[in-house]
């Protein structure tokens, strides 16, 4: 009885179909993987660091010295700027008007009063003019000096008047009281012949006077009242009044005139200038004046005129305005700016990441450490450019040129061009510059990338720097002309003519030339600086320059010497592989020197058991005759791991270790696999042999250079078994081996194309034909 399969409906048939996942489903599936989130977090952290370093939330200060604005720059917000000159002038005026301090020391006045009394006692002690002693005569001459116009008895009358006035006051107590009363205002105010401070040191009309016994109390007194010239008149009047009040008689006036003349002629200075307190007073007076501010009104007040290069004073004013704008920024504005800059960084990620994913080496994105290094280069470059772009330096060209050289060495020209173009755009936006600055940055970085090439000598970077500097200088001048940076308030021809005729340093053309020279010098400096960093770059990024490869490939290397001594056949094989592999690599645009040096070291693992490999075996039985095929396979395969361990112990660079691990990929050790299969077929009870047990552990070649080395190693070894290595046989051998590797999917992970594979086959066939070409046999020779 037959059973019929139930017929399904159309809906059931559609639902049973398994359709390939959509892109959205692939993205969702990818987001479920932990390492994807690690890479996304790393990229997000790098973006956040760029935004924080460059302060993306605030408006960038976009002006520089020498820049020529195409329009008048007008204040965007109202603000005030300190007028330093006016403030300084007014504060100096305050200092000149400040009341300075003088200390009053009345001791000399008291001394003069006592001296007057002593001299008067001497004179009054004489009975007459004729009976005066020399000492009394000297004292009298201080009171009276005769003149030619005086009558003959004038001196007698003066002496008699003095004796008569003080006859009733033998102890001169009344006289002392009169003099003290007359001197009292002078003692309180002090006396000064002339001011002891200059006009710049303080007020010339009023001074502050304080007593040494009470320095905290000072009085303001007009200078005229303390001048000795004015005090003499006051003292004469007061002394005359005081004596008239105490002494009666007609001759009191004559006596008063005599003593007043003595006292007035000997008035001392009692005021001493005090510089410390005066300086303090001047500074306090100056500090009390608030800074004079110049107001600028939004939309009205101009900050810098169009068509004239910005000067230092213009930049100070523009930065004041920028600071005010930044202070007035709200949280919403800051958030929007951060969001916009984050979108710019995201676009940069998409451009560079898309190129790497679809065209370049995906391992840069898939490997966390490689991605971290790439993001680190971007963040460090943007950060250094941001800080170097300050007006006092304007040197952002130095870090971006250095980054271009690093990226070229680490990732190659193609990725470096894309990466530096994105970084240049990001830096330009972060520092707020215009298209001419972007063009200049791109000119320096991209020309450095294109000129770099292979670094075979230390002078190569100097050559690259000089060439890139020439391109940069020409770009600066050309971009300045195109963007109107040569027009300074007049006709272009007139500006050029003035510059040529006058050679003015501040001319517009000189500004452009000066900027070009500065940036060109920065480009050269960046290239020279990178010379010292080459070993560090190679170590950090795991790459090798031609300079280090040439040193590494020296035949005197300890590992190569050991290989030549312990496994001479393998050493000879390595030399031959290096020769043919280098030519094949150059044929497809790969790094031939890297392949050649890698070929030198690819079989160093055979040092440990050289006799187990055919090229080192002499006549007689093979060591493998006593081993099972599986054991022989383990011995053969072990040279890969042994070689990698040996390379690491001798600190060979990572690319050399990769060559050792990848030059066999996951291919089958065919001879012993064939032996094992044959034994299995002869024994009906034996298990079927799986080729997985006879394969190298891999990995498969990850680069074009590793793929070339794999093919060169295989065809060089196989060509030794050819009895008559004619060109056609060599070509067929190369074709067979290449197709076997291809069908075994050994080239799936290195990006090798069929066109490149064909070029490699042709190069290898040509090289092997040259090695095994037939020679002309001369008479008497059996072979050549």
NUFI-187745 format. One record per atom (N, C-alpha, C): x, y, z. Coordinates in steps of 0.1 Angstrom, whole numbers, plus 5000, padded with zeros to 4 digits. Each point is the difference from the previous one (the first is absolute). Layout:
<nodes>
XYZ ...
</nodes>
This chain:
<nodes>
500849885000 499250125000 500950125000 499850094991 500850124998 499450115008 500950085006 499650125008 500450124992 499150084997 500350134993 500350115010 501050084996 500450115008 499050114999 499550045012 498950105000 500550134993 499150054992 500350124992 500050135009 501150085000 500050125009 499450124992 499550095008 499550124994 501150094996 499750114993 501050094995 500650085012 499150035010 500550075012 501049915007 499749875001 500949915007 501449994993 499949994986 501249994993 500950135001 499350115000 500850135002 500650015014 499349965010 500550005014 501249905002 499949894992 501149905001 501350054994 500050104991 501250044994 500950085010 501349974999 501050065009 500650114992 499750135002 500550114993 501350055007 500950054992 501350065006 499650125009 500750025011 499750115009 500250134993 499250105004 500250144994 501250065007 500350124995 501150085006 499750045014 498850045002 499650035014 500149895009 499649884996 500149885008 501549975003 500850024989 501549975002 500650105011 499550134999 500550095010 499649975014 498749965001 499549965013 500849885006 500249904991 500849885004 501450045004 500650094992 501350045004 500150075013 499050085004 500050075012 499849915013 499749884997 499949905011 501449955004 501050034992 501349955004 500750105009 500749945010 500650095010 501150084994 500949944991 501150074995 499650124991 498849994994 499550124993 499750115009 499549985012 499750115009 501350055006 501049925001 501350055004 500650104990 499949964987 500550094990 499250134999 498749985001 499150135000 500350095012 500249935011 500450085012 501350084998 500949934994 501450064998 499850124990 499249984990 499850114990 499350125007 499049965008 499350115007 500950075010 500849935007 501050075009 500950094993 500549954988 500950094992 499350124996 498749994996 499250124995 499950095012 499649955012 499850095011 501350075004 501149934999 501350065004 500350124990 499749984987 500350114990 499150125004 498749975003 499150115003 500450085013 500549925010 500450075012 501350074998 501049944993 501350074998 499850134993 499249994989 499850124992 498950095005 499449975012 499050095005 498950034990 499449894995 499150024989 498750075004 499750025013 498850065004 500050164998 501250054998 500150154999 500450044986 499750124996 500350054987 501550024999 500749944989 501450024999 500450144996 501250045005 500550134997 500849994986 499450064990 500449974986 500950104994 500550105008 500850104994 501549985003 500850044991 501549995002 500750134995 501250025005 500850114996 500349994985 499850114993 500349994985 498849974992 499049955005 498849974992 499350134996 499650004987 499350124995 498549974998 499250075009 498649984999 499450064987 499149934994 499450054988 498950105002 499650025013 499050105003 500350055014 499450125003 500350065014 499549905010 500849985011 499649925011 499350095010 498749975003 499250085009 499749915012 499850075011 499849925013 498749934999 500049875004 498849925000 499250015012 500750045011 499350025013 500650135006 499250065009 500550125007 501049965011 501150075001 501049975010 500950125002 500850005010 500950115003 501449955001 500950084996 501449974999 500850105009 500849965008 500850095008 500950094991 500050135003 500950094993 501250025008 501049924997 501249995008 500850135000 500050074988 500850124999 499350115008 498750014999 499350115007 500049975015 499849875003 500149965015 501450035005 501049974993 501450035005 500250155001 499550084991 500250145000 499350065012 498749955003 499350065011 500549955013 500549885001 500649965012 501350075003 500850034990 501250085002 499650145005 498950064995 499550125004 499650005015 499349895004 499749985014 501249995009 501149944995 501249995007 500650145002 499950084989 500650145001 499250085010 498749975001 499150085008 499949955015 500649895002 499949945013 500850085011 499550015012 500650075011 501149925006 501250054999 501249925005 500150045015 500949925007 500150015014 501450065004 499950095009 501250065006 499949985015 501149975006 500149985015 500550135006 499250055010 500450135007 500949975012 501250065000 500949995011 500450145005 499250055010 500150145004 501350025009 500749915003 501250015008 500950124996 500350024988 500950114996 499450145004 498750014999 499450135004 500250035015 499849895008 500250025014 501550035003 500949944992 501450035002 500350144996 499450054990 500350144996 499550105010 498849975007 499550085011 501050015012 500549885003 501049995011 501350074996 500449994988 501250074995 499850155001 498950054996 499750145000 500150055014 499549935010 500050045014 501450005005 500849914996 501450005005 500850124995 499850034987 500750114994 499550135006 498850015003 499450125006 500650025014 500149895007 500650025014 501450054999 500849964990 501450054998 500050154998 499150044991 500050144996 499550095012 499049955007 499450085011 501050015012 500949905000 501050005011 501150114999 500150064988 501050104998 499450145005 500950085006 499650135006 499950104989 500849994990 500050094989 500649944988 499950064988 500649954988 501549995001 500650115007 501450005001 500649895009 499249965010 500549915010 499649854996 499649984988 499649864996 501349914998 499949895005 501149904998 499849954985 501149934995 499949954986 498849914998 499749925011 498949914999 498750084999 499950105008 498750085000 499950084987 501250054995 499950074988 499549914988 500549875000 499649914990 498549975001 499550005012 498549985002 499350124996 500550125003 499350124996 499950024985 501149964993 500050014985 498949914994 499649905007 498949924994 498750075001 499950105009 498750085001 500150124991 501150064999 500150134994 501250004990 499750034987 501050024990 499950144995 501050085002 500050144996 500150014985 499350114995 500150034985 500450144999 500450044988 500550134997 499050115002 498749964998 499050105001 499550035014 500449915010 499650025013 500750135006 499350075009 500750115007 501049955009 500950095005 501149965008 499649945014 498950055005 499649955013 499049894999 499749944988 499049904999 500349885008 501349965000 500349885007 499850025015 500450125006 499850035014 498550005004 499250064991 498650005003 499449865000 500549914990 499549875000 500349925012 501350025005 500449925012 499350055012 499850145001 499350065011 498549955000 499449994988 498649965000 499949855004 501049924997 499949865004 500249995015 500950085006 500250005014 498850055007 499450104995 498850065007 498849914999 499849934989 498849914999 500149895009 501249935001 500149885008 500550035014 500150135004 500550035014 499049945010 498850014998 499049955009 499849845000 500749944990 499849854999 501449944999 500850015011 501449955000 500149854996 499049925003 500149864997 499449964986 499550104994 499449994986 498949904999 499249995011 498949905000 498950054991 499750135002 499050064991 500449994985 501250034998 500549994986 499949864995 500349905008 499949864995 498649964997 499050055009 498649984997 499650064987 500550124998 499650074987 500549934988 501249965001 500649924988 499249874998 499849935011 499349874999 498650024994 499350115005 498750024994 500050044985 501150074997 500150044986 500449884991 500849915005 500449884993 499049894999 499050005009 499049895001 499449964987 499550094991 499549954988 501049934991 501350065001 501049944992 500449865005 500049985013 500349875006 498949904996 498850045000 498949914997 500049964985 500250104991 500049974986 501349954995 501150055005 501349964995 500550104990 501249994996 500650104991 500749924989 500050074988 500649934988 500650114991 501249994997 500650094990 499549984986 500049874996 499549974986 499549855001 499049974992 499549864999 501149904997 500049895007 501049904998 499549894990 498850014995 499549904990 499750084987 500249924989 499850064986 498550004997 499750064988 498650014995 499449864998 500949914995 499549864997 499749935013 500650045011 499949935013 498750035008 499450124997 498850035007 499650154999 499050035007 499450145000 501050105004 500050114993 501050115003 499350115008 498750005002 499350105007 499749975015 499749875002 499649965014 500849885004 500349995012 500849885005 499349955013 500349885003 499549945012 501250005010 499750055012 501050015011 499649925012 501049925005 499749925012 501250025010 499649985012 501150005011 500549865002 501350005003 500749875002 499349935012 499550085010 499549945012 498649944997 499350044989 498749964997 499849984985 500649904994 500149994986 498749974993 499049955008 498749974994 499150124997 500450115006 499250124998 500850104991 499450034989 500650094990 499150124997 500650114997 499250124997 500450054986 499050044992 500350064987 500250155002 501250044995 500350145001 500550054987 499750134997 500450064987 501550025001 500749984989 501550015000 500450145003 499250114996 500450135002 500150045015 499249925008 500050045014 501249945007 500749914994 501249945007 501350044994 499950084989 501250054994 500750105010 501350005001 500750095010 499950144995 499950034988 499850144995 498750065005 499049925000 498750055005 500050005015 500649905006 500050005015 500850115006 501050064993 500750115006 499150125002 499250034990 499150125002 499049975012 499549885000 499049975011 500750015013 501349945001 500750005012 500350145005 500450094991 500350145004 498850075006 498949984993 498750075005 499649945013 500049875002 499649945013 501050045011 501350004997 500950035011 499950145004 499850094990 499850145004 498850025008 498949944997 498850015008 500249945014 500749895001 500149935013 500950095009 501150064994 500950085009 499350135003 499250064991 499350125004 499049985011 499449875000 499149975011 500749985013 501349965000 500649975013 501050115005 500450094990 501050105004 499550144996 500050095010 499550134997 501250094998 499850114992 501150094998 500150034985 500750124998 500150054986 501149924993 500949945007 501149934994 499849854998 498849955003 499749864998 500049964985 499650094992 499949974985 501449984995 501050085005 501449984995 500649875005 499749965013 500549875005 499349894993 498750024997 499349894993 500549974986 500450114994 500649994986 501349925001 500850035010 501349945001 499949855002 499249965010 499949855002 499249934989 499150074994 499249944989 501049974988 500850104997 501049984989 500949885003 500449995013 500949885003 499249874998 498850005005 499249874999 499649974986 499550104993 499549974986 501149964991 501250055002 501149974991 500649855002 499549955011 500549875004 498949895000 498950024993 498949905000 500549874994 499849895007 500549874994 498949924993 500349904992 499049914994 499749905010 498749985002 499649905010 499249894993 499750014987 499249894993 500949914992 499949875002 500849904992 499149924992 500349994987 499249924990 500149855004 498849945000 499949855004 499649924987 501049944993 499749944987 499249885001 500149925011 499249875001 498550035000 499650095010 498650035001 499550084988 500850084994 499650074988 499849914989 500949904998 499849904989 498749925002 499749975013 498849925003 498850094997 500150135003 498950094997 499750014985 501150014993 499950014985 499449884994 500449885005 499549874994 498549995004 499750045012 498649995004 499150094992 500550124997 499250094992 499849954986 501149944995 499949954986 499049885000 500149915010 499249885000 498550045002 499750115007 498650045002 499350044987 500850024989 499450034988 499649884992 498749984997 499649894993 500550004985 500249884994 500549994987 499050074990 500650084992 499250074990 499649904989 498849994997 499549904990 499550074987 500349944989 499550054987 498849914996 498850054999 498949924996 499949974985 499649884997 499749954986 498649954999 499350054991 498649974999 499849904989 499149905002 499849894991 499450064987 500549964989 499550044987 500350144996 500850075008 500350144997 501550035000 500649965010 501550045002 500849904992 500950064992 500949924992 501249955008 500549884997 501149945007 501350004992 499849984986 501249994991 499550044987 500750084992 499650044987 500349894990 499250004989 500249904989 501350044992 500649904994 501250034991 501350035007 500149985013 501250035007 500449885008 501249965000 500449885008 499850035015 499549905007 499750015014 501450025007 500050095010 501250025008 499849955014 501050005008 499949955014 498950075008 499950134998 499050085008 498649964995 499949974987 498749964995 499649875006 500949915001 499749865006 499650015015 500750105007 499650015014 498550055001 499650094991 498750055000 499049894996 500449934990 499149894995 499949895010 501049975007 499949905011 499250045011 500050135004 499150055010 498549984996 499850034987 498649984995 499649855001 501049914996 499749865000 499849955014 500850055010 499749955013 498650045005 499550124996 498750045004 499049914993 500249964987 499149914993 499949875007 501249955004 500049875007 499350005013 500250115008 499350025012 498550004999 499550054989 498650024998 499449874994 500849904996 499449884995 499249935010 498849954995 499149935009 500349854999 499449925009 500149864999 499549934988 498950064994 499549944988 501050024988 500650125000 500950034989 501249905001 500549985013 501149915002 499749864996 498849965003 499649864997 499949994985 499450094993 499950004985 501449994994 500950085005 501450004994 500649875002 499949945012 500649875003 499449894991 498750014998 499349914991 500450014986 500250124995 500550024986 501449954998 500850035010 501449954999 500149855001 499149945008 500049855001 499549954987 499150064993 499549964987 501250014990 500850105001 501250014991 501049895003 500249965013 500949895003 499449874995 498749995001 499349884995 500249984985 499950124993 500249994986 501449964996 501050055008 501449974998 500149855002 499449945010 500049865003 499549924988 498950054995 499349934989 500950004987 500650114997 500850014988 501249915002 500850015011 501249925001 499649855003 499049985008 499649865003 499449934988 499250084992 499549944988 501149964990 501050084999 501149974991 500749875005 500350005013 500749885005 499249884998 498750015003 499149885000 499849944986 499850094990 499749964987 501249994990 501050075003 501250004991 501349965007 500250055012 501349985006 500049875008 500950005010 500249885008 499050005012 499049915000 499050005011 500649975014 501149945000 500649965013 500250135008 500250114994 500250135007 498850035009 498849964995 498850035007 499649885009 500349884996 499649885008 500949975012 501250044999 501049995011 499950125009 499749975013 499850115009 501350085002 501249945000 501250075002 500450094988 499749944988 500350084988 499050124999 498849985004 499050114999 500450105011 500449965011 500450095011 501250094995 501049944993 501150084995 499650104990 499149954991 499550104990 499250115006 499249975010 499250115007 501050095008 501049945006 501050075007 500750104992 500449964988 500750094990 499150124997 498749974998 499050114997 499850105011 499849945013 499850095011 501350085003 501149945000 501350075003 500250114990 499849974987 500250104990 499150125001 498749975002 499150115001 500350085013 500349935011 500350085012 501350094999 501049944994 501250084999 499850124990 499349974989 499750114990 499250115007 499049965009 499250105006 500950095009 500949955008 500850085008 501150084992 500549934990 501050074992 499550114991 498650004998 499450104992 499950145006 500450015013 499950135006 500750114993 499650125001 500550114991 501550025002 500549985013 501450035002 500949894993 499449894996 500749894993 499649984986 498749984998 499549974986 500849894994 500149895008 500949894996 499349874999 498750004997 499249874999 500549924988 500850064991 500549924989 501149905004 500650025012 501049915005 499449875004 499050005009 499549865004 499349934989 499350084991 499349934989 501049944990 501150064998 501049944991 500649885006 500350015013 500549885007 499049895000 498850035002 498949894999 500049944986 500150084990 500049954986 501149904998 501250035005 501249914998 499749875008 499550015013 499749895008 498949914993 499050064995 498949924994 500549934987 500950074993 500549934987 500849885004 500950025010 500849895004 499249885005 499050045008 499249895007 499049944992 499350084991 498849954993 500150004985 501150064995 500150014985 499450134995 500350034987 499650134995 498550024999 499349904995 498650014997 499250045013 500149925010 499350035013 500550135006 501350034999 500550125005 499450134993 499849994987 499450114993 498650035005 499249895002 498650015004 500050065015 500849945008 500150035014 500450155002 501150044994 500450145002 499150104993 499349964990 499050104994 498950025010 499649895007 498950025010 500550075012 501349975005 500550085011 500250144997 500550034988 500250144996 498750085000 498949944995 498750065001 499550025014 500249905008 499650015014 500850115008 501350014997 500850105007 499650144995 499750024987 499650134995 498750045007 499049915001 498850045007 500150025015 500949935006 500250015015 500650145003 501050044992 500650135003 499450124993 498949974992 499250114994 500650074989 500949934992 500750074989 499249984987 500450064989 499350004988 500649904990 499550014987 500449904990 501550014997 500650125000 501450024997 500949925010 499650005013 500849935010 499849854998 498849964996 499849854997 500949964988 500050084990 500849974988 501549995004 500450095009 501450005004 500449875008 499149975009 500249875008 500049884991 499150004991 500049884991 501250004991 500450114996 501250014991 501249945007 500250045013 501249955008 499949855003 498849965004 499949865004 499949914988 499250034990 499949914989 501349994991 500650124999 501349994992 501149925008 500050015013 500949925008 499749854998 498749964999 499749864997 500449964987 499850084990 500349964986 501550004998 500750095006 501550004998 500749905008 499449945011 500749925009 500649874994 499249924994 500549884993 500749915010 501149944996 500849915008 501250075007 500149985013 501050065008 501249915000 501050024991 501249924999 501250075007 499950135004 501150075006 499450115009 500850045010 499550105009 499850144993 500750024989 499850134993 498750004992 499349894999 498749994992 499050105006 499850005013 499050085006 500450154999 501350044999 500350134997 499650044986 500249914991 499650034986 498550024999 499249915007 498650015001 499650135006 500650045011 499750135006 500250124991 501150004993 500350114991 499050014988 499749884995 499050004988 498650045005 499649955012 498750045005 500050145004 501150055005 500150155004 499850094988 500649964988 499950084988 498550004996 499449885000 498650004997 499150085009 500349995013 499350085010 500250154998 501250044998 500250154998 499350054988 500149924989 499350054988 498550005002 499549905008 498550005002 499650125009 500850035010 499650125008 499950124992 501050034992 499950124991 498949994990 499949894994 498949984990 498650025006 499849935012 498750015006 499750145005 501150075005 499850145004 499650094989 500549984988 499750084988 498549974996 499749875000 498649964996 499050055009 500250005013 499050045010 500150155003 500850074993 500150155001 500950055011 500949915005 500850045011 501250104996 500050034987 501050104995 499550134998 498750025002 499350134997 500050085013 500750115001 500050085013 499550144997 498750014999 499550144998 500350064987 500249944990 500450064987 500149904989 500550044989 500149914988 501149905003 499849884994 501049895003 501350054994 500050054988 501350044994 500750115007 499250095006 500650115008 500649945013 499349905006 500649945012 501349934997 500049924989 501249944996 501150104997 499750104993 501050104996 500650075012 499150035010 500550075012 500949905008 499649875000 500949915007 501349994994 500150004987 501249984993 500950135001 499350114999 500850135001 500550035014 499249975010 500450055013 500649895009 499749874996 500549895008 499550015015 498850045001 499450025014 499849865006 500549995013 499949875007 498549975003 499250115002 498649975003 499150014988 500549994988 499150004988 499349865000 498950004992 499249884999 500849894994 500850034990 500749894993 501149945010 500650095008 500949955009 499449915011 498750045004 499349915009 499849864994 499650004988 499849864993 501349934999 501150074996 501349934999 500549955013 499850095010 500449965014 499349885005 498750004997 499249885004 500449874993 500350024987 500549894992 501349945005 500950095003 501349965005 499949935014 499150065009 499849945013 499449854999 499049994991 499449874999 500949904993 500750054990 501049914993 501149955010 500450095009 501049965010 499449905010 498750025003 499349905009 499949874994 499849994987 499949874993 501449935000 501050084997 501449935001 500349965014 499750085010 500249965014 499349875003 498749994996 499249885003 500749884993 500450014988 500749894993 501349965008 500850105003 501249965007 499849945014 498950055007 499749945013 499649864999 499349964989 499649864999 501249914997 501150054996 501249914999 500349935013 500050085010 500349945013 498949915006 498850014995 498949925005 499849874992 500849984989 499749884992 500049875008 501049985008 500049875008 498849985009 499550125006 498849995008 498849974992 499950064988 498849974991 500049864996 501249944996 500049864996 499649915012 500450045012 499749915011 498550015004 499550125000 498650025004 499049944990 500350024987 499049954990 500449874994 501149945004 500449874995 500350004985 500650114995 500450014986 501550014999 500549994987 501450024998 500250094988 500950095001 500450094989 501149934993 500350054988 501049934992 501450025007 500150115007 501350025007 500249895010 499049975008 500249895010 500049864994 499349994989 500149874993 501349974994 500750104995 501349984995 501049965011 499850065012 500949965011 499649865005 498749975000 499649875004 500549894991 500050034987 500449904990 501449984998 500850055008 501549995000 500349855002 500949944992 500449865001 500749975013 500550105007 500749985013 499049995012 498750004997 499149985011 500249875007 500049995013 500349875007 499149894995 498750024998 499149894995 500449954987 500450094991 500349964986 501449935000 500950045009 501349935001 499749865005 499249985010 499749875005 499349914989 499150064993 499349934989 501049954990 501050094996 501049964990 500949895005 500350005013 500949905006 499349865002 498850015006 499349875004 499149944989 499550094991 499149954990 500450074987 501149974994 500550074988 499049994988 499449884999 499049984989 498850095002 499550025012 498950095002 500450144998 501250045004 500550134998 500150034985 500549914992 500050024986 498650014994 499149925005 498650004995 499450145004 500350055012 499550135004 500550124991 501349994997 500550104991 499450004986 499749884995 499449994987 498550055001 499349965010 498650055002 500050155001 500950065007 500150145002 500150074987 500949954991 500350064987 498750004991 499449884999 498849994991 498850075006 499949995013 498850065006 500050165000 501250065001 500150144999 499550054987 500549944989 499650044987 498549984998 499449895005 498649984998 499250115008 500450035012 499350105008 500150144993 501150034995 500150134993 499150014988 499849884994 499149994988 498650045003 499549975012 498650045003 499950125009 501150075002 500050125008 500149985015 500349885004 500249975014 501550045004 500349995013 501350045005 501049894998 500750014989 501049894997 501149985010 500450115006 501149995010 499549935012 498850035004 499449935012 499949854997 499649964988 499949864997 501449945000 501050074994 501349945000 500649975014 499950105009 500549985013 499249895007 498650004998 499249905006 500449864995 500449994988 500449874994 501349955007 500950105004 501249955006 499749935013 499050045007 499749955013 498849905001 499449974988 498749925001 500249865005 501249944998 500349865003 501049995011 500150105009 501149995010 499649895011 498749965000 499749895009 500649874997 500649984988 500649884996 501449995006 500550105007 501349995007 500049895010 498849975007 500049905010 500249864995 499349964989 500149874995 500350014985 501150054996 500350024985 500049874992 500449895006 500149874992 498749944996 498950055006 498749954997 499450064987 500750094994 499550084989 500949964988 499349984988 500749944989 501250084995 499950145000 501150084995 501349995008 499949955012 501249985009 500449865001 499349904994 500449865001 501049964989 501049935005 501049954991 499649864994 500949934994 499849864995 499749915012 499249904998 499749915010 498650005004 499649925010 498649995004 499550135006 498750034999 499450115006 499649975014 500050115009 499649985013 498549975001 499350034990 498549975000 499749854998 501049934995 499749864997 499649925012 500550045012 499649935012 498850065007 499450104994 498950075007 498749974992 498950005008 498750004994 499750134993 499250004989 499650124993 499550115009 499249965009 499450115009 501150065009 501049925005 501150055007 500950094992 500349954988 500850094991 499350134997 498749994999 499350134997 500150095012 500049955012 500150095012 501450065000 501049934996 501450055000 500150114989 499449984989 500150104989 499250125004 498849985005 499250125004 500650085011 500849935009 500550075012 500950114996 500650004988 501050114997 499350134999 498750014998 499350135000 500050065014 499549925009 499950055014 501450025006 500949914997 501450025005 500650134995 499750024987 500650134993 499450125007 498750005002 499350125007 500650025014 500249895007 500550025014 501450054999 500849954991 501450044998 500050154996 499150044991 500050144996 499650095012 499149965008 499650085011 501150015010 500749905003 501150005009 501250094996 500150024986 501050094995 499450144996 498850025005 499450134998 499950044986 499649914991 499750044986 498750075000 499950094991 498750084999 498849914996 498850055003 498849924998 499849954986 500350094990 499849954986 500849874997 501249995006 500949884997 499349885006 499550025012 499349895007 498749954992 499350104994 498949974992 500449924988 501150044993 500549924989 500249855004 500749985011 500349875005 498749925002 499050065006 498849935004 499149984987 500050084990 499150004989 500549944987 501349975000 500649974986 499549864996 499549925009 499449874996 498550015001 499450105006 498650015002 499449885007 499049944994 499449885006 500149894989 501050004993 500249904989 500349865006 499949904991 500249865005 501549964997 500549935009 501449944998 499749884991 500150024987 499549914990 500749875001 501349995001 500749884998 499649905011 500050055013 499649915011 498549975000 499250094995 498649974999 499849894990 500850014989 499949894989 500449875006 501150005008 500549875006 498949955010 499450085008 499049965010 498849944992 499650074989 498849954993 500349864994 501349994994 500349874994 500049895010 500550025012 500049905011 498649975004 499250105000 498649985004 499249914990 500350024987 499449924990 500549865000 501249985004 500549865000 499549925012 499650075011 499549945012 498550025000 499249894998 498550014999 499450045014 500749985011 499550035013 500450145004 500850074993 500550135004 498950114997 500150105008 499050114999 500450094988 499050064994 500350094989 500850125005 501050044992 500950115004 499350134996 500050105010 499450134997 501250104998 499850084990 501150104997 500250105010 499050025009 500150105011 501249975009 500249875002 501149955008 501450034994 500150044988 501250024993 500250144995 499250095005 500150144996 500850095010 500650104995 500750105008 498950075008 500450055012 499050075009 499650144994 500850064991 499650134995 500550115009 499550124999 498950044991 500350014985 499050014992 500250024986 500750144998 500650024989 500650134997 499050125002 500450105007 499250115003 500350124992 501150004993 500550114991 500449954987 500150094990 500549974987 501449955001 500850055009 501449965001 500149865005 499249965010 500049865005 499549914989 499050044992 499649914989 501149984990 500750104996 501149994991 501149915005 500350015013 501049915006 499549865000 498849975003 499549875000 500249934986 499650074989 500249954987 501549984997 500850105003 501449994996 500749895008 499649985012 500649895008 499649864994 498749994996 499549874995 500749974986 500050104991 500549974987 501549985000 500750075009 501549985000 500349865005 499349955010 500349875005 499649894989 498950024994 499549904990 500950004988 500650124996 500850004988 501249925001 500549975012 501249925002 499849864995 498749965000 499849864996 499849984985 500150114992 499849994986 501349944994 499949904992 501149944993 500650084989 499150064992 500550094989 499150125001 500550105008 499250125003 499950104988 499349964990 499850084988 499050115004 499950114993 499150115003 498649955000 499649914991 498649965000 499749915013 500949925003 499849925012 499950095013 500950095000 500050105012 498750075000 499550054989 498850074999 498849915004 500049884996 498949905004 500149985015 501249985005 500149985014 499550115008 500450124997 499550125007 498550014999 499449984988 498650004998 499349905009 500549885000 499449895008 500050045015 501150045005 500150045014 499150115003 500050114992 499250115003 498549975000 499549924990 498649965000 499749915012 500949925004 499749915012 499950095012 500850105002 499850095011 498750084999 499750044988 498850084998 498749915003 500049884995 498849915003 500049965014 501150005007 500149965014 499650135009 499750114993 499550125007 501050065009 501349994996 501050065009 500150154998 499450054990 500150154997 498850075004 499149945008 498750065003 500150125009 501150015008 500150115010 501050104997 500650004988 501150104998 499650104989 498849984994 499650104990 500749994986 500549884998 500749984987 499049984989 500250074989 499049994988 500649904990 499249954991 500449914990 501050074991 499850134997 501050074992 501450005006 500050035013 501250005008 500749865000 499149905002 500549865000 500749974987 499450044989 500549984987 501450074998 500150125005 501350074999 501049935009 499649955011 501049935009 500549874993 499149934993 500449884993 501050034989 499750104993 500950044989 501450035005 500050085011 501350045006 500849885005 499349915007 500749895006 500549914989 499249984989 500549914989 501250074994 500050134998 501150064994 501249995008 499950025013 501150005009 500649865001 499249895001 500549875001 500649954986 499550054989 500649974987 501450065000 500150125005 501350065000 501049925009 499549955011 500949925008 500449874994 499049934993 500349874995 500250004985 500450114994 500150014986 501249914995 499849944988 501049914994 501250084996 501249945002 501250064996 500649934988 500850074992 500649954988 501249905004 500049884994 501049915003 501250024991 501250015006 501250034993 500649864997 500949994989 500649874997 500849955012 499849875002 500749945011 499350005013 498850085001 499250005012 498949914999 499749925011 498949915000 498750075004 500150105008 498950085005 500450145003 499050085001 500350145003 499250045012 
</nodes>
